[in-house]
Amino acid sequence: MNENPVVVALAGSMRDGSYTRTALKHALAAAEKRGAETELLDVREYDLPIFDPDEDEPPEATELKRKIREADTVLWGSPVYHGSYSSAFRNVHDYCSFDEYEDTTVGLLAAAGGGSFASTLDHMRVTARGVHAWVLPHQVGIRSARNKIEDGEIVDDDIKERVEKLGQQAVEYAYIHPDVTAPDAGVAEDADGGQQATDDD
């Protein structure tokens, strides 16, 4: 466990003026204020071919995976493309597995050009669970991002507050190890060591 939590943000956008990337930078700044060591992982800086399990892993992928694996919290950010995440984000995720995300805290952020982002966040949450990450309940969806982010600054107070909260919680919950079989979860072990639902009545 690191003395100061390590928080990295994966920016899954190839666009130079990415709203996603800008918002993640603000989240990382909030995390740094809480004492975290932070780094932005920009997909544009890694020459990653489309993931092919039959091919040798490129050095760029190995380095990116190492940074994700060594992080205590990973913030995911993607623009909304056709109701889901970008192919650039997905390609990085395809290179990763349980080794990178087991018991790692993950925070979610999606930036939409229009008004819909819910399905993108849902898809990201499902894939995070698929690699055994623990996903923060708090998430950030930005509608009409061009009206909320200008010249590298978040100009909408509500969005700014939500983005900063994401960064703060990335630190606050960096070392969480939730136990879904805790007594207050309504599950108890039976005599054979299995689990059974408890009756609150």
C-alpha positions in Angstrom: 0.0 0.0 0.0 1.4 3.4 -1.0 1.8 6.0 1.8 0.0 8.5 -0.5 -2.6 7.0 -2.8 -1.8 6.9 -6.5 -4.6 8.1 -8.7 -4.4 7.8 -12.5 -6.9 8.9 -15.0 -7.4 7.1 -18.4 -8.5 9.6 -21.0 -10.1 7.7 -23.8 -10.4 10.5 -26.4 -8.2 11.1 -29.4 -9.5 14.7 -30.0 -7.0 17.5 -29.3 -9.6 19.7 -27.5 -11.1 16.8 -25.6 -13.7 17.8 -23.0 -13.2 14.4 -21.4 -9.5 15.0 -20.9 -10.1 18.5 -19.5 -12.6 17.2 -17.0 -10.2 14.4 -15.9 -7.4 16.9 -15.3 -9.7 18.8 -13.0 -10.5 15.6 -11.1 -6.9 14.8 -10.8 -6.2 18.3 -9.4 -8.8 17.7 -6.7 -7.2 14.4 -5.9 -3.8 15.9 -5.7 -5.1 18.5 -3.2 -6.2 15.6 -1.0 -2.6 14.3 -1.1 -2.6 11.8 -4.0 0.1 11.2 -6.5 -1.6 11.7 -9.9 -1.0 11.0 -13.5 -3.0 11.5 -16.7 -2.8 8.5 -19.0 -3.6 9.9 -22.5 -4.4 7.3 -25.1 -2.9 9.5 -27.8 0.5 9.1 -26.2 0.5 5.3 -26.6 0.9 3.6 -29.9 -1.5 0.7 -29.3 -2.7 -1.5 -32.2 -6.1 -3.1 -31.9 -5.9 -5.7 -29.3 -5.1 -9.2 -30.7 -4.6 -12.0 -28.1 -2.6 -13.9 -30.7 0.0 -11.2 -31.1 2.9 -10.3 -28.7 2.0 -7.5 -26.4 3.6 -4.2 -27.5 5.9 -2.4 -25.0 3.5 0.6 -24.9 0.7 -1.7 -23.6 3.0 -3.3 -21.0 3.9 0.2 -19.7 0.3 1.4 -19.6 -0.9 -1.7 -17.8 1.9 -1.3 -15.3 0.8 2.2 -14.4 -2.8 1.0 -14.1 -1.9 -2.0 -12.0 0.2 0.1 -9.6 -2.5 2.7 -9.1 -4.8 2.6 -6.1 -7.6 4.4 -8.0 -8.2 4.6 -11.8 -10.5 7.3 -13.1 -12.0 6.3 -16.5 -13.1 9.0 -18.9 -14.6 8.6 -22.4 -16.5 10.8 -24.8 -20.0 9.4 -25.7 -20.0 7.7 -29.1 -23.3 6.2 -30.3 -24.5 5.7 -26.8 -21.4 4.0 -25.5 -17.7 4.6 -24.9 -15.0 5.3 -27.5 -13.1 2.6 -29.4 -9.8 4.2 -28.1 -11.0 3.6 -24.5 -12.2 0.1 -25.2 -9.0 -0.9 -26.9 -6.9 0.0 -23.7 -9.5 -1.9 -21.6 -9.2 -4.9 -23.8 -5.4 -5.1 -23.0 -6.2 -5.1 -19.3 -7.5 -7.9 -17.0 -8.1 -8.9 -13.4 -4.3 -8.4 -12.8 -4.7 -4.6 -13.4 -8.1 -4.1 -11.6 -8.7 -6.7 -8.9 -9.8 -4.7 -5.8 -8.9 -1.4 -7.5 -11.2 1.6 -7.0 -12.5 3.0 -10.3 -14.3 6.3 -11.0 -16.4 7.0 -14.1 -16.7 10.1 -16.2 -18.4 10.6 -19.6 -18.7 13.7 -21.8 -21.5 14.0 -24.3 -21.8 16.4 -27.2 -25.6 16.1 -26.8 -27.7 15.2 -23.9 -27.3 11.5 -23.4 -24.6 9.8 -21.3 -26.4 7.3 -19.1 -25.8 4.2 -21.3 -22.1 5.1 -21.6 -21.6 5.2 -17.8 -23.6 1.9 -17.5 -21.4 0.2 -20.1 -18.3 1.4 -18.3 -19.6 0.2 -15.0 -20.4 -3.3 -16.3 -16.9 -3.7 -17.8 -15.3 -2.5 -14.6 -17.2 -5.1 -12.6 -16.1 -7.6 -15.2 -12.5 -7.2 -14.1 -13.4 -7.1 -10.4 -12.9 -3.4 -9.8 -14.8 -1.6 -7.1 -16.7 1.3 -8.8 -17.5 4.5 -7.0 -21.2 5.1 -6.7 -20.6 8.8 -7.5 -20.1 9.3 -11.3 -19.9 12.3 -13.6 -21.9 12.7 -16.8 -21.6 15.9 -18.8 -24.3 16.9 -21.1 -23.6 19.4 -24.0 -20.0 19.5 -22.9 -19.2 22.3 -25.3 -21.3 24.6 -23.1 -19.8 23.4 -19.8 -16.1 23.4 -20.6 -14.3 26.3 -22.3 -10.6 27.0 -22.8 -9.6 24.3 -20.4 -11.9 25.4 -17.6 -15.2 24.0 -16.3 -17.6 26.9 -16.5 -20.7 25.1 -15.1 -20.6 25.2 -11.3 -22.6 22.0 -10.8 -20.4 20.0 -13.2 -17.3 21.5 -11.6 -18.5 20.4 -8.1 -19.2 16.9 -9.4 -15.9 16.5 -11.1 -14.0 17.7 -8.0 -16.0 15.3 -5.8 -15.0 12.5 -8.1 -11.3 13.4 -7.6 -11.8 13.7 -3.8 -13.6 10.3 -3.6 -10.8 8.8 -5.7 -8.5 9.5 -2.7 -11.1 8.9 0.1 -11.9 5.4 -1.2 -8.5 4.4 -2.6 -7.9 1.7 -0.1 -11.4 0.4 0.3 -11.9 -3.4 0.5 -15.6 -4.0 0.6 -16.8 -7.3 2.0 -20.1 -8.2 0.4 -20.7 -11.0 2.9 -20.6 -8.6 5.9 -23.3 -9.3 8.5 -25.1 -6.0 7.6 -25.4 -7.1 4.0 -28.2 -9.5 4.8 -26.1 -12.6 4.1 -25.0 -15.2 6.6 -23.1 -18.4 6.4 -24.9 -21.7 6.9 -23.6 -24.7 8.7 -21.8 -26.0 5.6 -20.0 -22.7 5.0 -22.3 -21.6 2.3 -24.3 -18.4 2.2 -28.0 -17.8 2.8 -30.2 -14.8 2.9 -31.2 -13.5 6.4 -34.7 -12.6 7.4 -34.9 -9.1 8.8 -38.3 -9.8 10.3 
